Amino acid sequence: MPEGHTLHRLARVHRRQFGGAPVAVSSPQGRFTESAALLDGRVLLRAEAHGKHLFHRYGPDLVVHVHLGLYGTFDEAPVPAPEPRGQVRMRLVGATHYADLRGPTACELLVDAEVRALRARLGADPLRRDADPEKVWSRISRSRAPLATLLMDQSVVAGVGNVYRAELLFRHGVDPQLPGRALPRAVFDAMWADLVVLMRDGVRRGRIDTVRPEHDPRRRGEPGRKDRHGGEVYVYRRAGQPCLVCGTPIAHTEHAARNLFWCPSCQPAA
């Protein structure tokens, strides 16, 4: 599932390609037809993200909410737009570009009250200027749940997924099973600041890079990581491979139906 940096990057692209001008909106697939008809020809006023949710605002009580889920994708390209291929839920066509949305978990037209209610259920987003880390600390410091659970809870921190969770915990030497209430405040502050930097870098690069220069295998003449996530990482999907810092094989288990990766030596149990 795309993590928060992907949605913020999409919002940035859509503001640049479609913002401030009329947009043709359609639903070639047919599942968004009525809502598309209400939006067709209107000016896209703003595109923004909160966690893993994307919002296109066309006016009062006219907000398109998109959640990509596991399979959703947005494809953008310069006009002219060709005939739609596949199941295109929503197509946007502007003066210079078009965008096709396929396979989202949600693509719906909401009124402002519904948007506020949705966002009220989300935790602080490290990529938003209105993020309040104090609210995150309040939730974590009172919880008996392990950090591996809390960091993936979108009502605690919005936008963190499996990759950022694993990498953030490794970078700060924290055991994934440490209860939230056992996390020192100084460590939380350092983790939050680091998460903001990592996710902003993800927006800029379009991939997740978490390995510090001194640990980058490419500097030792070794091949870099090659998979769909693109960037260099310490532990995510590296089960059984040597830790880039200490050489210990990276451990793997299933936690709350998701894969969890960590280094037993760099992230010892408390």
N, C-alpha and C positions, 0 to 999 in steps of 0.2 A: 504494500500500500504506500502511495506517495506520502512523504513526510512534509512537515509544514513549510520548509524552504521551497518546495516545488510549487505550492499554492501561491506563496508570495511572489515567486518568480513569474507565475502565470498572470497574477494581478498586474504586475509591472508591465509585462508584455502587452496585455490587453488595454491598459491605460494608454500606452504609446501607440498602438495600432488602431484602436477604435474610440478612445476617449474624446469627449467634447464634440462629437459629430454624429449625425444620424447613422443608424446601423440597420441593415436589413436583417431581420431575424425570421428564421423558418425552422421547421421540424420535418426533414425529409422522411424520417422514420414514422412520424405521425403521433408519437406519444406526448409531444409537447406543443401540438398544433394550436390549441385554443389560446394558450399563454403567449405563444410566439406571435399570434395575430394581434394581441394587445400591445406588443412591444415593437412590432415591425415599423421602421421609419422613425422611431424615437431616438433622441440623443442619449448615448451612454454617458452618464454624468460621472460615474466613479466605479472603479473596480478595486476591491480590497479583499484581504484574506484574514481569517482568524483561525489559527490552528490549521486543520485539514479541510476547512470550509472556504469556498470562494463565493463572493457576492458581487453581482453586477447591479448597480443602482441606476434606474432610468427615471425615477421621480418618486414622489410620495406614494407609498404603498405599491410600488412597482420594483421589486427586488428579486432578481434571479439568484437562487441559492443552488450551488453545485457542490456535491461531495463525490469525489472520484471513486472512492472505495478501492477495491482490489484491481478492478479491470478498466476503470475509466481513463480516457486519454483525451487531450485537446491537441489537435494538429492545426498549426497555422502556416500559411503560405501566401505569397503575393497574389493579387487578383490578376487575371480573371479566374473565378472559381470554376472548376470542372464540374461535371455531373457528379452528384454524391455517390460515393461507393460505400457499401456496407450499411450498417445500422447507425445512421447519423441522427442522434437525438436532437441536437440543436446546431444550426449553422448560423454564424454571424458573417456578414459581408459589409466591409467598410470601403472607404475610398481607395485604400492601398493594399489591404489584406483581407483574407477570409479565415475563419476558424471553424473546425468541425469537432463536435463533442460526441464521443462514442462510449458506450458502456458504463456510464456513471451509476453510482448507487442512488444518487438523488440529483434531479434537475427539476426545480419547481419554482413557481412564482409565488412570492410571499409578500404579505403586507408588513409594514414597519413593526407592528406589535409582535408578529411572529418571529421576525429577525431578532428583536430584543430578547424574546424568550429563549430562542436558540442560543444566542451568545451568552445569556446569563447562565446557561448550563455548562459553559466551557471555562476552563481555567485560564490563567494568564498565558499569553503567547509571547515568548521571548523576542519575537520579531516585531511586535507592536509597541509603539511609543507609550500606549496607555497601560502596558503590562505592570502589574504590581507584585513584585517578588515577595512582599510581606504576606500576601494571601497564600502564596505557594508554601512559604515557610510555616505558616499557621497550620495548614493541612498536614504537611509532612511531619512536623515536630510533635503532633498530637496522635500520630497513627502508629499502631502496632504492625501494620502491613509492611512487607519488605519493600525496599526501594525499587526493586525490579518491577513490582506491581504499581507503585505510586507514580513512577515516571511515565508509565504507559497509560495512566488514567487521564483521559482528556479533560476531566473536570478538575484536575489538579494542575497539570501543565498541558496546554493545548499545542499540538504540533509535533511533539516528540513521538517517534516511532521506534521500531526495533533497532535500527542502526544507531541513532543518536543515543538511545538508552545504553546500549552495550558500550559504546565508545566513551561516553561521558563518565560512566562508572569506572572504566579502566583508567582513563586519564587522571582520575583523582584517587586511584588505589582503593576504591570502595567495594566491599563485598556486596554483590547484588541482593543477598538475602538479609542484609542489615535492616532491622526495623527502622522506619522513618524517625521515630522518637529518639533513636540512639545516634542519629547523625549530628555531629557538632555543628553549631551555627557557622563557625568560620569555614568549615568545609562546604556547607550549603552555599554560602556567599560566593566562594571560589567557583563552585560548580555552576551556579547561575550565570556569573559573569562569563565563564568559559562557553557555556551553551549559547549565549547571545552572540559571541564572536564566531563560533563554529557555524551557527545557522545563518548568520549574515554572509559568511563566506560561501555557504551552500547556495544562497540566493544569487550571489555574484557569479559563481563558477558553474552552477547548474549541476553540481554533484557534491557528494559528501567526502571531504578530505579531513582526516583527524590525526594523521601521523605527523609528529614533530620532525623537523628537518634532520635532527641527529639520529632518528630511528628509521628514516626512509630507506627501504632496501635498495632502491635504485642508486643511492649514493655508494653502495657497496658493490655495484655492478650486477645486482640480482634483478630478475624481471619484476616489473610492477604488477599490481593486481589487475586482473582483467575479468570483469563481469558487468552485469547491466547497471550496477551502482556506480561504476567508474572510478571513484577516488580511492586513495590509499587509506586503509583502516588497520587498527590494532588487533581486534578480536572478532568482529562480525564476520560470520561465515568462514572462519579460519580454524574450525575444530580440528584438533590433532596436529596442526602446524605449530612450529616453534614460535613462542612469544617474541616479538620484535625487540623487546627490552631485555628479557632474562633467559629466553630459550626454552622455558617450560611449555609443554604442549597445551594449546588452548582447549579449555573444557567446554562442553556443550550439554545442555539438558533442555527439557520442555518445561516452560513455566507459564501457567495460565493459558495453555494452548498455543503459545508462541515459542519460537526458538530463543534460547538465551545462551550467550557466549561470554566467557570471562577467563582470566588467567589466575589459576589457583595460587601462584606465588606472588604476583603483583597485587592481587586483591584477596588477601587472606581473610578467612572467617574470623570474626571478632571473638 
